[in-house]
Amino acid sequence: MDWLEVSVTVSGEAAEAVAEALARYALHGVAIEAGPEGIGPGPVTVRAYLPADEALARNRRRVEEALWHLGQLLPIPEPSFRPVADSDWAEAWKQHLRVLTIGRRIVIRPSWLAHTPQPRQVVIELDPGMAFGTGSHPTTQMCLLALEEHIRPGMRLLDLGCGSGILAIAGARLGGRSALAVDNDPQAVAAAQENVRRNGVSDQVQVIAGSLEQVSGVYDLVLVNILAPVIVEMAGRGLAERLAPGGVLIVAGLLAEQEREVTDALGRAGLSIVGRRQIDDWVELEAIHA
């Protein structure tokens, strides 16, 4: 399958809103081209890839309409469109990724770039393939910050909606005993499996296809970096049952306006919010058994 690249260069303040608009039509996520310290005031380029299938014309029109409506509230320039052959897709992503430092110890290094690690740094070599999870998006960054805060040696981790596998790999490299990474996208599963192998954590991290229903047992850290409606749905389908006593649930992918809905759903599942982060409009929450 070929692709249509959509790119919009905006301020850091507007980047999340643009990413949210593009994510509705980009099957494999949205990349935010940030600086080495993450997203700042800007400028920031947001990129997404639309499948060149029978729905392309309709999806392109919808993207243009969504950005036009956003432009009534924020300064949003006209998007740029560029056809990308399937064989060139990975190279298109490579042009826009860089070494990224997150928190005190975590470094995300694209596999084709060099980096000399500092003492105690944990370097994750990442090739996202066709899966969301490059480390540049605020939701991923906040999950990594929360993971760094809560991880303890010997912990068991569960990463639901793992994308590239970045969170499960980081958990293993930071001292976790084991991690189960789960995604319902076969391309994400393949990318995560390759990234697990590349980072030398195959003995600790298992990647499987599926969702919450394919998971059994309990885990000390459960990470769900998806979208608010999916988090709410999982909360009603037994998400809390996968969290061990004393464990921490980390959820992200929600906007500030969706926070109450997610908090209420977690509360109904018997969980209490104990931590919160926010970057612009994106929110990350941490919860424990009440």
C-alpha positions as protocol buffer text, in pm:
chain_id: "A"
residue {
  index: 1
  type: MET
  ca { x: 0 y: 0 z: 0 }
}
residue {
  index: 2
  type: ASP
  ca { x: 120 y: 350 z: -84 }
}
residue {
  index: 3
  type: TRP
  ca { x: 68 y: 653 z: 141 }
}
residue {
  index: 4
  type: LEU
  ca { x: -7 y: 1024 z: 137 }
}
residue {
  index: 5
  type: GLU
  ca { x: 209 y: 1219 z: 381 }
}
residue {
  index: 6
  type: VAL
  ca { x: 34 y: 1510 z: 553 }
}
residue {
  index: 7
  type: SER
  ca { x: 256 y: 1763 z: 729 }
}
residue {
  index: 8
  type: VAL
  ca { x: 169 y: 2081 z: 919 }
}
residue {
  index: 9
  type: THR
  ca { x: 420 y: 2313 z: 1090 }
}
residue {
  index: 10
  type: VAL
  ca { x: 268 y: 2491 z: 1389 }
}
residue {
  index: 11
  type: SER
  ca { x: 356 y: 2623 z: 1734 }
}
residue {
  index: 12
  type: GLY
  ca { x: 413 y: 2375 z: 2017 }
}
residue {
  index: 13
  type: GLU
  ca { x: 86 y: 2493 z: 2167 }
}
residue {
  index: 14
  type: ALA
  ca { x: -109 y: 2389 z: 1858 }
}
residue {
  index: 15
  type: ALA
  ca { x: 80 y: 2067 z: 1786 }
}
residue {
  index: 16
  type: GLU
  ca { x: -135 y: 1841 z: 2004 }
}
residue {
  index: 17
  type: ALA
  ca { x: -460 y: 1971 z: 1858 }
}
residue {
  index: 18
  type: VAL
  ca { x: -330 y: 1911 z: 1505 }
}
residue {
  index: 19
  type: ALA
  ca { x: -206 y: 1563 z: 1602 }
}
residue {
  index: 20
  type: GLU
  ca { x: -548 y: 1478 z: 1745 }
}
residue {
  index: 21
  type: ALA
  ca { x: -716 y: 1590 z: 1422 }
}
residue {
  index: 22
  type: LEU
  ca { x: -481 y: 1388 z: 1201 }
}
residue {
  index: 23
  type: ALA
  ca { x: -494 y: 1078 z: 1423 }
}
residue {
  index: 24
  type: ARG
  ca { x: -857 y: 1018 z: 1326 }
}
residue {
  index: 25
  type: TYR
  ca { x: -749 y: 932 z: 972 }
}
residue {
  index: 26
  type: ALA
  ca { x: -388 y: 805 z: 1014 }
}
residue {
  index: 27
  type: LEU
  ca { x: -402 y: 432 z: 1079 }
}
residue {
  index: 28
  type: HIS
  ca { x: -55 y: 408 z: 1230 }
}
residue {
  index: 29
  type: GLY
  ca { x: -34 y: 716 z: 1444 }
}
residue {
  index: 30
  type: VAL
  ca { x: 104 y: 1065 z: 1417 }
}
residue {
  index: 31
  type: ALA
  ca { x: 465 y: 1181 z: 1452 }
}
residue {
  index: 32
  type: ILE
  ca { x: 551 y: 1513 z: 1613 }
}
residue {
  index: 33
  type: GLU
  ca { x: 892 y: 1639 z: 1508 }
}
residue {
  index: 34
  type: ALA
  ca { x: 1018 y: 1787 z: 1834 }
}
residue {
  index: 35
  type: GLY
  ca { x: 1352 y: 1920 z: 1951 }
}
residue {
  index: 36
  type: PRO
  ca { x: 1599 y: 1718 z: 2161 }
}
residue {
  index: 37
  type: GLU
  ca { x: 1425 y: 1819 z: 2485 }
}
residue {
  index: 38
  type: GLY
  ca { x: 1078 y: 1737 z: 2359 }
}
residue {
  index: 39
  type: ILE
  ca { x: 799 y: 1969 z: 2256 }
}
residue {
  index: 40
  type: GLY
  ca { x: 856 y: 2337 z: 2330 }
}
residue {
  index: 41
  type: PRO
  ca { x: 691 y: 2658 z: 2211 }
}
residue {
  index: 42
  type: GLY
  ca { x: 767 y: 2567 z: 1850 }
}
residue {
  index: 43
  type: PRO
  ca { x: 779 y: 2557 z: 1563 }
}
residue {
  index: 44
  type: VAL
  ca { x: 688 y: 2188 z: 1552 }
}
residue {
  index: 45
  type: THR
  ca { x: 603 y: 1977 z: 1248 }
}
residue {
  index: 46
  type: VAL
  ca { x: 322 y: 1723 z: 1278 }
}
residue {
  index: 47
  type: ARG
  ca { x: 319 y: 1441 z: 1022 }
}
residue {
  index: 48
  type: ALA
  ca { x: 77 y: 1162 z: 944 }
}
residue {
  index: 49
  type: TYR
  ca { x: 39 y: 909 z: 665 }
}
residue {
  index: 50
  type: LEU
  ca { x: -297 y: 836 z: 503 }
}
residue {
  index: 51
  type: PRO
  ca { x: -339 y: 501 z: 326 }
}
residue {
  index: 52
  type: ALA
  ca { x: -370 y: 547 z: -49 }
}
residue {
  index: 53
  type: ASP
  ca { x: -684 y: 335 z: -74 }
}
residue {
  index: 54
  type: GLU
  ca { x: -1039 y: 394 z: -192 }
}
residue {
  index: 55
  type: ALA
  ca { x: -1103 y: 622 z: 107 }
}
residue {
  index: 56
  type: LEU
  ca { x: -804 y: 850 z: 42 }
}
residue {
  index: 57
  type: ALA
  ca { x: -990 y: 1133 z: -131 }
}
residue {
  index: 58
  type: ARG
  ca { x: -1256 y: 1139 z: 141 }
}
residue {
  index: 59
  type: ASN
  ca { x: -999 y: 1126 z: 422 }
}
residue {
  index: 60
  type: ARG
  ca { x: -788 y: 1401 z: 265 }
}
residue {
  index: 61
  type: ARG
  ca { x: -1095 y: 1622 z: 243 }
}
residue {
  index: 62
  type: ARG
  ca { x: -1182 y: 1547 z: 606 }
}
residue {
  index: 63
  type: VAL
  ca { x: -828 y: 1631 z: 716 }
}
residue {
  index: 64
  type: GLU
  ca { x: -846 y: 1963 z: 532 }
}
residue {
  index: 65
  type: GLU
  ca { x: -1184 y: 2039 z: 688 }
}
residue {
  index: 66
  type: ALA
  ca { x: -1066 y: 1948 z: 1040 }
}
residue {
  index: 67
  type: LEU
  ca { x: -759 y: 2169 z: 1007 }
}
residue {
  index: 68
  type: TRP
  ca { x: -970 y: 2453 z: 867 }
}
residue {
  index: 69
  type: HIS
  ca { x: -1197 y: 2438 z: 1174 }
}
residue {
  index: 70
  type: LEU
  ca { x: -892 y: 2434 z: 1401 }
}
residue {
  index: 71
  type: GLY
  ca { x: -765 y: 2735 z: 1213 }
}
residue {
  index: 72
  type: GLN
  ca { x: -1062 y: 2935 z: 1337 }
}
residue {
  index: 73
  type: LEU
  ca { x: -922 y: 2895 z: 1691 }
}
residue {
  index: 74
  type: LEU
  ca { x: -546 y: 2865 z: 1641 }
}
residue {
  index: 75
  type: PRO
  ca { x: -299 y: 2979 z: 1373 }
}
residue {
  index: 76
  type: ILE
  ca { x: -292 y: 2669 z: 1149 }
}
residue {
  index: 77
  type: PRO
  ca { x: -128 y: 2699 z: 806 }
}
residue {
  index: 78
  type: GLU
  ca { x: -234 y: 2502 z: 500 }
}
residue {
  index: 79
  type: PRO
  ca { x: -117 y: 2138 z: 522 }
}
residue {
  index: 80
  type: SER
  ca { x: 137 y: 2000 z: 279 }
}
residue {
  index: 81
  type: PHE
  ca { x: 68 y: 1672 z: 100 }
}
residue {
  index: 82
  type: ARG
  ca { x: 324 y: 1437 z: -54 }
}
residue {
  index: 83
  type: PRO
  ca { x: 274 y: 1089 z: -203 }
}
residue {
  index: 84
  type: VAL
  ca { x: 503 y: 826 z: -53 }
}
residue {
  index: 85
  type: ALA
  ca { x: 552 y: 479 z: -200 }
}
residue {
  index: 86
  type: ASP
  ca { x: 520 y: 192 z: 45 }
}
residue {
  index: 87
  type: SER
  ca { x: 882 y: 98 z: -18 }
}
residue {
  index: 88
  type: ASP
  ca { x: 988 y: 451 z: 82 }
}
residue {
  index: 89
  type: TRP
  ca { x: 768 y: 476 z: 393 }
}
residue {
  index: 90
  type: ALA
  ca { x: 1033 y: 384 z: 647 }
}
residue {
  index: 91
  type: GLU
  ca { x: 1282 y: 625 z: 490 }
}
residue {
  index: 92
  type: ALA
  ca { x: 1022 y: 904 z: 511 }
}
residue {
  index: 93
  type: TRP
  ca { x: 995 y: 851 z: 887 }
}
residue {
  index: 94
  type: LYS
  ca { x: 1373 y: 842 z: 930 }
}
residue {
  index: 95
  type: GLN
  ca { x: 1412 y: 1194 z: 794 }
}
residue {
  index: 96
  type: HIS
  ca { x: 1217 y: 1340 z: 1085 }
}
residue {
  index: 97
  type: LEU
  ca { x: 1342 y: 1150 z: 1393 }
}
residue {
  index: 98
  type: ARG
  ca { x: 1632 y: 1238 z: 1624 }
}
residue {
  index: 99
  type: VAL
  ca { x: 1795 y: 1125 z: 1948 }
}
residue {
  index: 100
  type: LEU
  ca { x: 1561 y: 1222 z: 2231 }
}
residue {
  index: 101
  type: THR
  ca { x: 1638 y: 1248 z: 2604 }
}
residue {
  index: 102
  type: ILE
  ca { x: 1342 y: 1197 z: 2841 }
}
residue {
  index: 103
  type: GLY
  ca { x: 1356 y: 1228 z: 3219 }
}
residue {
  index: 104
  type: ARG
  ca { x: 1676 y: 1159 z: 3410 }
}
residue {
  index: 105
  type: ARG
  ca { x: 1796 y: 843 z: 3238 }
}
residue {
  index: 106
  type: ILE
  ca { x: 1602 y: 752 z: 2925 }
}
residue {
  index: 107
  type: VAL
  ca { x: 1742 y: 816 z: 2577 }
}
residue {
  index: 108
  type: ILE
  ca { x: 1552 y: 714 z: 2264 }
}
residue {
  index: 109
  type: ARG
  ca { x: 1793 y: 659 z: 1977 }
}
residue {
  index: 110
  type: PRO
  ca { x: 1665 y: 585 z: 1625 }
}
residue {
  index: 111
  type: SER
  ca { x: 1859 y: 283 z: 1503 }
}
residue {
  index: 112
  type: TRP
  ca { x: 2032 y: 476 z: 1225 }
}
residue {
  index: 113
  type: LEU
  ca { x: 2169 y: 757 z: 1449 }
}
residue {
  index: 114
  type: ALA
  ca { x: 2473 y: 750 z: 1679 }
}
residue {
  index: 115
  type: HIS
  ca { x: 2477 y: 849 z: 2047 }
}
residue {
  index: 116
  type: THR
  ca { x: 2745 y: 832 z: 2317 }
}
residue {
  index: 117
  type: PRO
  ca { x: 2562 y: 746 z: 2642 }
}
residue {
  index: 118
  type: GLN
  ca { x: 2631 y: 926 z: 2966 }
}
residue {
  index: 119
  type: PRO
  ca { x: 2675 y: 736 z: 3296 }
}
residue {
  index: 120
  type: ARG
  ca { x: 2351 y: 563 z: 3409 }
}
residue {
  index: 121
  type: GLN
  ca { x: 2167 y: 653 z: 3089 }
}
residue {
  index: 122
  type: VAL
  ca { x: 1941 y: 384 z: 2947 }
}
residue {
  index: 123
  type: VAL
  ca { x: 1957 y: 401 z: 2567 }
}
residue {
  index: 124
  type: ILE
  ca { x: 1668 y: 245 z: 2376 }
}
residue {
  index: 125
  type: GLU
  ca { x: 1741 y: 180 z: 2010 }
}
residue {
  index: 126
  type: LEU
  ca { x: 1417 y: 223 z: 1824 }
}
residue {
  index: 127
  type: ASP
  ca { x: 1291 y: 159 z: 1476 }
}
residue {
  index: 128
  type: PRO
  ca { x: 919 y: 243 z: 1485 }
}
residue {
  index: 129
  type: GLY
  ca { x: 846 y: 75 z: 1152 }
}
residue {
  index: 130
  type: MET
  ca { x: 478 y: 131 z: 1081 }
}
residue {
  index: 131
  type: ALA
  ca { x: 384 y: 158 z: 1448 }
}
residue {
  index: 132
  type: PHE
  ca { x: 308 y: 458 z: 1666 }
}
residue {
  index: 133
  type: GLY
  ca { x: 566 y: 519 z: 1937 }
}
residue {
  index: 134
  type: THR
  ca { x: 877 y: 720 z: 1851 }
}
residue {
  index: 135
  type: GLY
  ca { x: 902 y: 892 z: 2189 }
}
residue {
  index: 136
  type: SER
  ca { x: 831 y: 1236 z: 2046 }
}
residue {
  index: 137
  type: HIS
  ca { x: 461 y: 1254 z: 2129 }
}
residue {
  index: 138
  type: PRO
  ca { x: 367 y: 1404 z: 2469 }
}
residue {
  index: 139
  type: THR
  ca { x: 163 y: 1099 z: 2568 }
}
residue {
  index: 140
  type: THR
  ca { x: 462 y: 868 z: 2521 }
}
residue {
  index: 141
  type: GLN
  ca { x: 694 y: 1110 z: 2699 }
}
residue {
  index: 142
  type: MET
  ca { x: 465 y: 1135 z: 3001 }
}
residue {
  index: 143
  type: CYS
  ca { x: 432 y: 756 z: 3019 }
}
residue {
  index: 144
  type: LEU
  ca { x: 810 y: 726 z: 3015 }
}
residue {
  index: 145
  type: LEU
  ca { x: 843 y: 984 z: 3292 }
}
residue {
  index: 146
  type: ALA
  ca { x: 584 y: 798 z: 3502 }
}
residue {
  index: 147
  type: LEU
  ca { x: 753 y: 466 z: 3428 }
}
residue {
  index: 148
  type: GLU
  ca { x: 1091 y: 602 z: 3538 }
}
residue {
  index: 149
  type: GLU
  ca { x: 933 y: 726 z: 3861 }
}
residue {
  index: 150
  type: HIS
  ca { x: 750 y: 406 z: 3955 }
}
residue {
  index: 151
  type: ILE
  ca { x: 967 y: 123 z: 3821 }
}
residue {
  index: 152
  type: ARG
  ca { x: 1140 y: -96 z: 4077 }
}
residue {
  index: 153
  type: PRO
  ca { x: 1371 y: -394 z: 4018 }
}
residue {
  index: 154
  type: GLY
  ca { x: 1180 y: -716 z: 3967 }
}
residue {
  index: 155
  type: MET
  ca { x: 848 y: -561 z: 3867 }
}
residue {
  index: 156
  type: ARG
  ca { x: 614 y: -727 z: 3614 }
}
residue {
  index: 157
  type: LEU
  ca { x: 484 y: -490 z: 3345 }
}
residue {
  index: 158
  type: LEU
  ca { x: 187 y: -494 z: 3108 }
}
residue {
  index: 159
  type: ASP
  ca { x: 179 y: -257 z: 2808 }
}
residue {
  index: 160
  type: LEU
  ca { x: -163 y: -251 z: 2639 }
}
residue {
  index: 161
  type: GLY
  ca { x: -158 y: -93 z: 2294 }
}
residue {
  index: 162
  type: CYS
  ca { x: 221 y: -121 z: 2282 }
}
residue {
  index: 163
  type: GLY
  ca { x: 280 y: 26 z: 1935 }
}
residue {
  index: 164
  type: SER
  ca { x: 656 y: 15 z: 1874 }
}
residue {
  index: 165
  type: GLY
  ca { x: 711 y: -150 z: 2215 }
}
residue {
  index: 166
  type: ILE
  ca { x: 892 y: 151 z: 2354 }
}
residue {
  index: 167
  type: LEU
  ca { x: 730 y: 142 z: 2700 }
}
residue {
  index: 168
  type: ALA
  ca { x: 778 y: -231 z: 2758 }
}
residue {
  index: 169
  type: ILE
  ca { x: 1140 y: -210 z: 2642 }
}
residue {
  index: 170
  type: ALA
  ca { x: 1206 y: 91 z: 2867 }
}
residue {
  index: 171
  type: GLY
  ca { x: 1054 y: -94 z: 3162 }
}
residue {
  index: 172
  type: ALA
  ca { x: 1280 y: -392 z: 3103 }
}
residue {
  index: 173
  type: ARG
  ca { x: 1590 y: -177 z: 3058 }
}
residue {
  index: 174
  type: LEU
  ca { x: 1509 y: 16 z: 3378 }
}
residue {
  index: 175
  type: GLY
  ca { x: 1504 y: -301 z: 3587 }
}
residue {
  index: 176
  type: GLY
  ca { x: 1167 y: -467 z: 3534 }
}
residue {
  index: 177
  type: ARG
  ca { x: 1170 y: -844 z: 3562 }
}
residue {
  index: 178
  type: SER
  ca { x: 930 y: -906 z: 3274 }
}
residue {
  index: 179
  type: ALA
  ca { x: 692 y: -724 z: 3042 }
}
residue {
  index: 180
  type: LEU
  ca { x: 400 y: -832 z: 2827 }
}
residue {
  index: 181
  type: ALA
  ca { x: 342 y: -601 z: 2528 }
}
residue {
  index: 182
  type: VAL
  ca { x: 5 y: -631 z: 2353 }
}
residue {
  index: 183
  type: ASP
  ca { x: -132 y: -469 z: 2037 }
}
residue {
  index: 184
  type: ASN
  ca { x: -418 y: -552 z: 1799 }
}
residue {
  index: 185
  type: ASP
  ca { x: -228 y: -420 z: 1493 }
}
residue {
  index: 186
  type: PRO
  ca { x: -16 y: -692 z: 1327 }
}
residue {
  index: 187
  type: GLN
  ca { x: 230 y: -432 z: 1195 }
}
residue {
  index: 188
  type: ALA
  ca { x: 276 y: -292 z: 1545 }
}
residue {
  index: 189
  type: VAL
  ca { x: 336 y: -643 z: 1680 }
}
residue {
  index: 190
  type: ALA
  ca { x: 603 y: -705 z: 1414 }
}
residue {
  index: 191
  type: ALA
  ca { x: 773 y: -370 z: 1481 }
}
residue {
  index: 192
  type: ALA
  ca { x: 766 y: -426 z: 1858 }
}
residue {
  index: 193
  type: GLN
  ca { x: 910 y: -776 z: 1825 }
}
residue {
  index: 194
  type: GLU
  ca { x: 1197 y: -644 z: 1616 }
}
residue {
  index: 195
  type: ASN
  ca { x: 1264 y: -360 z: 1862 }
}
residue {
  index: 196
  type: VAL
  ca { x: 1264 y: -607 z: 2152 }
}
residue {
  index: 197
  type: ARG
  ca { x: 1523 y: -818 z: 1972 }
}
residue {
  index: 198
  type: ARG
  ca { x: 1729 y: -513 z: 1877 }
}
residue {
  index: 199
  type: ASN
  ca { x: 1747 y: -399 z: 2240 }
}
residue {
  index: 200
  type: GLY
  ca { x: 1848 y: -737 z: 2376 }
}
residue {
  index: 201
  type: VAL
  ca { x: 1546 y: -785 z: 2601 }
}
residue {
  index: 202
  type: SER
  ca { x: 1386 y: -1087 z: 2434 }
}
residue {
  index: 203
  type: ASP
  ca { x: 1421 y: -1285 z: 2759 }
}
residue {
  index: 204
  type: GLN
  ca { x: 1220 y: -1020 z: 2947 }
}
residue {
  index: 205
  type: VAL
  ca { x: 965 y: -884 z: 2697 }
}
residue {
  index: 206
  type: GLN
  ca { x: 699 y: -1090 z: 2523 }
}
residue {
  index: 207
  type: VAL
  ca { x: 496 y: -931 z: 2241 }
}
residue {
  index: 208
  type: ILE
  ca { x: 156 y: -1074 z: 2148 }
}
residue {
  index: 209
  type: ALA
  ca { x: -134 y: -980 z: 1923 }
}
residue {
  index: 210
  type: GLY
  ca { x: -462 y: -899 z: 2094 }
}
residue {
  index: 211
  type: SER
  ca { x: -611 y: -674 z: 2358 }
}
residue {
  index: 212
  type: LEU
  ca { x: -722 y: -690 z: 2721 }
}
residue {
  index: 213
  type: GLU
  ca { x: -913 y: -1015 z: 2666 }
}
residue {
  index: 214
  type: GLN
  ca { x: -593 y: -1199 z: 2572 }
}
residue {
  index: 215
  type: VAL
  ca { x: -421 y: -1105 z: 2901 }
}
residue {
  index: 216
  type: SER
  ca { x: -430 y: -1304 z: 3224 }
}
residue {
  index: 217
  type: GLY
  ca { x: -253 y: -1268 z: 3556 }
}
residue {
  index: 218
  type: VAL
  ca { x: -163 y: -952 z: 3746 }
}
residue {
  index: 219
  type: TYR
  ca { x: 111 y: -694 z: 3695 }
}
residue {
  index: 220
  type: ASP
  ca { x: 290 y: -441 z: 3912 }
}
residue {
  index: 221
  type: LEU
  ca { x: 283 y: -171 z: 3644 }
}
residue {
  index: 222
  type: VAL
  ca { x: 11 y: -152 z: 3378 }
}
residue {
  index: 223
  type: LEU
  ca { x: 54 y: 103 z: 3098 }
}
residue {
  index: 224
  type: VAL
  ca { x: -228 y: 201 z: 2863 }
}
residue {
  index: 225
  type: ASN
  ca { x: -127 y: 471 z: 2614 }
}
residue {
  index: 226
  type: ILE
  ca { x: -420 y: 464 z: 2372 }
}
residue {
  index: 227
  type: LEU
  ca { x: -721 y: 697 z: 2348 }
}
residue {
  index: 228
  type: ALA
  ca { x: -968 y: 807 z: 2614 }
}
residue {
  index: 229
  type: PRO
  ca { x: -1269 y: 609 z: 2481 }
}
residue {
  index: 230
  type: VAL
  ca { x: -1060 y: 289 z: 2473 }
}
residue {
  index: 231
  type: ILE
  ca { x: -936 y: 349 z: 2829 }
}
residue {
  index: 232
  type: VAL
  ca { x: -1294 y: 398 z: 2946 }
}
residue {
  index: 233
  type: GLU
  ca { x: -1402 y: 81 z: 2766 }
}
residue {
  index: 234
  type: MET
  ca { x: -1116 y: -122 z: 2916 }
}
residue {
  index: 235
  type: ALA
  ca { x: -1197 y: 8 z: 3263 }
}
residue {
  index: 236
  type: GLY
  ca { x: -1542 y: -144 z: 3225 }
}
residue {
  index: 237
  type: ARG
  ca { x: -1402 y: -474 z: 3097 }
}
residue {
  index: 238
  type: GLY
  ca { x: -1178 y: -564 z: 3390 }
}
residue {
  index: 239
  type: LEU
  ca { x: -866 y: -353 z: 3345 }
}
residue {
  index: 240
  type: ALA
  ca { x: -831 y: -316 z: 3725 }
}
residue {
  index: 241
  type: GLU
  ca { x: -821 y: -696 z: 3760 }
}
residue {
  index: 242
  type: ARG
  ca { x: -487 y: -701 z: 3579 }
}
residue {
  index: 243
  type: LEU
  ca { x: -331 y: -469 z: 3840 }
}
residue {
  index: 244
  type: ALA
  ca { x: -158 y: -641 z: 4132 }
}
residue {
  index: 245
  type: PRO
  ca { x: -219 y: -522 z: 4490 }
}
residue {
  index: 246
  type: GLY
  ca { x: 8 y: -221 z: 4542 }
}
residue {
  index: 247
  type: GLY
  ca { x: 56 y: -186 z: 4166 }
}
residue {
  index: 248
  type: VAL
  ca { x: 25 y: 132 z: 3958 }
}
residue {
  index: 249
  type: LEU
  ca { x: -182 y: 188 z: 3646 }
}
residue {
  index: 250
  type: ILE
  ca { x: -46 y: 451 z: 3404 }
}
residue {
  index: 251
  type: VAL
  ca { x: -290 y: 579 z: 3141 }
}
residue {
  index: 252
  type: ALA
  ca { x: -234 y: 838 z: 2870 }
}
residue {
  index: 253
  type: GLY
  ca { x: -372 y: 940 z: 2533 }
}
residue {
  index: 254
  type: LEU
  ca { x: -647 y: 1157 z: 2680 }
}
residue {
  index: 255
  type: LEU
  ca { x: -706 y: 1527 z: 2639 }
}
residue {
  index: 256
  type: ALA
  ca { x: -772 y: 1752 z: 2939 }
}
residue {
  index: 257
  type: GLU
  ca { x: -1138 y: 1777 z: 2839 }
}
residue {
  index: 258
  type: GLN
  ca { x: -1166 y: 1396 z: 2859 }
}
residue {
  index: 259
  type: GLU
  ca { x: -999 y: 1365 z: 3198 }
}
residue {
  index: 260
  type: ARG
  ca { x: -1318 y: 1361 z: 3404 }
}
residue {
  index: 261
  type: GLU
  ca { x: -1469 y: 1084 z: 3193 }
}
residue {
  index: 262
  type: VAL
  ca { x: -1157 y: 868 z: 3235 }
}
residue {
  index: 263
  type: THR
  ca { x: -1125 y: 945 z: 3607 }
}
residue {
  index: 264
  type: ASP
  ca { x: -1490 y: 850 z: 3664 }
}
residue {
  index: 265
  type: ALA
  ca { x: -1447 y: 524 z: 3471 }
}
residue {
  index: 266
  type: LEU
  ca { x: -1139 y: 429 z: 3672 }
}
residue {
  index: 267
  type: GLY
  ca { x: -1321 y: 517 z: 3993 }
}
residue {
  index: 268
  type: ARG
  ca { x: -1610 y: 287 z: 3902 }
}
residue {
  index: 269
  type: ALA
  ca { x: -1352 y: 13 z: 3848 }
}
residue {
  index: 270
  type: GLY
  ca { x: -1224 y: 58 z: 4203 }
}
residue {
  index: 271
  type: LEU
  ca { x: -916 y: 268 z: 4127 }
}
residue {
  index: 272
  type: SER
  ca { x: -800 y: 598 z: 4280 }
}
residue {
  index: 273
  type: ILE
  ca { x: -594 y: 864 z: 4101 }
}
residue {
  index: 274
  type: VAL
  ca { x: -261 y: 926 z: 4276 }
}
residue {
  index: 275
  type: GLY
  ca { x: -61 y: 1109 z: 4009 }
}
residue {
  index: 276
  type: ARG
  ca { x: -109 y: 1336 z: 3711 }
}
residue {
  index: 277
  type: ARG
  ca { x: 99 y: 1502 z: 3441 }
}
residue {
  index: 278
  type: GLN
  ca { x: -1 y: 1739 z: 3164 }
}
residue {
  index: 279
  type: ILE
  ca { x: 177 y: 1867 z: 2854 }
}
residue {
  index: 280
  type: ASP
  ca { x: -35 y: 2130 z: 2682 }
}
residue {
  index: 281
  type: ASP
  ca { x: -376 y: 1961 z: 2633 }
}
residue {
  index: 282
  type: TRP
  ca { x: -253 y: 1603 z: 2687 }
}
residue {
  index: 283
  type: VAL
  ca { x: -294 y: 1438 z: 3028 }
}
residue {
  index: 284
  type: GLU
  ca { x: -139 y: 1129 z: 3190 }
}
residue {
  index: 285
  type: LEU
  ca { x: -289 y: 974 z: 3504 }
}
residue {
  index: 286
  type: GLU
  ca { x: -160 y: 723 z: 3759 }
}
residue {
  index: 287
  type: ALA
  ca { x: -400 y: 510 z: 3964 }
}
residue {
  index: 288
  type: ILE
  ca { x: -391 y: 242 z: 4234 }
}
residue {
  index: 289
  type: HIS
  ca { x: -650 y: 14 z: 4389 }
}
residue {
  index: 290
  type: ALA
  ca { x: -874 y: 220 z: 4620 }
}
